[in-house]
Amino acid sequence: MRSPRVYVSGEKSELGQSEGAVSEIVGVVMLLAMLITVMSGVVFLIEPYLSDFEDQRDWAATFILSEQISDRIEVAGSAPEGTGSRTSLEMNGIRMLMVENVEEWTLQADLTDLERVEIKVSNSQVQMSCQNAACATLRLTQDDGSQTEWSVLRSDVEQTFNLSSSLSDVAIFDVFDQQGTALHRLAVLSLSGLELDSEMNNGRLQIAMINGAVIERRPGIPWTINEFPTILFDELPDGTPRLSMMMTDLVASDSLPHAAKPIMELTSKGATNLFDGEVWNFRFSMSNSMHDIIDPQYVHHWTKGHEIHVATDSLEDYNGIAPYGRQSGVDGLTVLPSTDLILEIGLQQVVVS
């Protein structure tokens, strides 16, 4: 018969300490498991808010950079030819690229009230009609200074002239009579700009700077216009209406900066006066190829006062930009009143490198 084991006091103490240690370890493990579970739940709950915070931070950085670049472009554009500025940019996670020939403008007006001229350019042809048959010469001036002239054989009927090459980004058509007096001018402009791209958690952010305008598209949101091209309508002290426009064209000379902190250089190519003085029958049109939604927003912004006066049957009191022809503005835009109008339109070109 086996005798029962007898524990001495020292052995019993060691067993109690061992059981207590195991108990403490299990407690710590359970506590850590609870903490991990709670923290996982907290992270899961706040993850959408963290994502939104990061998107807002990325948007703010890109938008501030676009404002800085826009301000420097405006300063460089108004500077004398050959001068400009060098600027250090913060572009961490932001990509810059050129948007070439993204906006097309046509602007034309009669330079005398003795003749009314209409010029259309399409399919490598120029069509011109003169209401009073005073037109004698049509001259085309490209942005490299080259000129082409056509003689008007019969100004009492519509004339068609063929273009030997495509138009440059800045093309100006001038019409003269037999004495060399300017009767009409048409300016055809193809403008380029810059775009900033930034990757957000839910897609790509795009901010484009074109002709003084700032156009933005966030992921899942259509293109919206934060700033419009510079067009000002006012009256001189004697009541004469005046329309002022400043067009901006960007030209890329080298590859654009893509480093985290690049140096961007802006150099002015000088300013060109397209119109400067009294005109008659002014009309203009524009088309932006970024998206179809942009053109209607431009037209509505410029003509919303006209729409209100049409709705209230008080159009005779309206002064400002209005549709030329159909109310939709598809035929272009003009200015009311259209007589004794002072037109000031300039073009500034800036080289980006």
HELIX and SHEET records of a PDB file:
HELIX    1   1 SER A    9  GLY A   77  1                                  69    
HELIX    2   2 ILE A  294  ALA A  311  1                                  18    
HELIX    3   3 LEU A  315  ASP A  317  5                                   3    
SHEET    1   A 7 GLY A  84  SER A  88  0                                        
SHEET    2   A 7 ILE A 263  ASN A 288 -1                                        
SHEET    3   A 7 ILE A  94  ASP A 110 -1                                        
SHEET    4   A 7 ALA A 182  MET A 200 -1                                        
SHEET    5   A 7 VAL A 170  PHE A 176 -1                                        
SHEET    6   A 7 THR A 137  GLN A 142 -1                                        
SHEET    7   A 7 GLN A 147  SER A 151 -1                                        
SHEET    1   B 5 GLY A  84  SER A  88  0                                        
SHEET    2   B 5 ILE A 263  ASN A 288 -1                                        
SHEET    3   B 5 LEU A 341  VAL A 352 -1                                        
SHEET    4   B 5 PRO A 241  ALA A 252  1                                        
SHEET    5   B 5 ILE A 231  GLU A 235 -1                                        
SHEET    1   C 7 GLY A  84  SER A  88  0                                        
SHEET    2   C 7 ILE A 263  ASN A 288 -1                                        
SHEET    3   C 7 ILE A  94  ASP A 110 -1                                        
SHEET    4   C 7 ALA A 182  MET A 200 -1                                        
SHEET    5   C 7 GLY A 203  ILE A 210 -1                                        
SHEET    6   C 7 ALA A 213  ARG A 217 -1                                        
SHEET    7   C 7 THR A 224  GLU A 227 -1                                        
SHEET    1   D 3 VAL A 117  SER A 122  0                                        
SHEET    2   D 3 GLN A 125  CYS A 130 -1                                        
SHEET    3   D 3 GLN A 159  ASN A 162 -1                                        
SHEET    1   E 2 GLY A 320  PRO A 323  0                                        
SHEET    2   E 2 LEU A 333  LEU A 336 -1                                        
END                                                                             
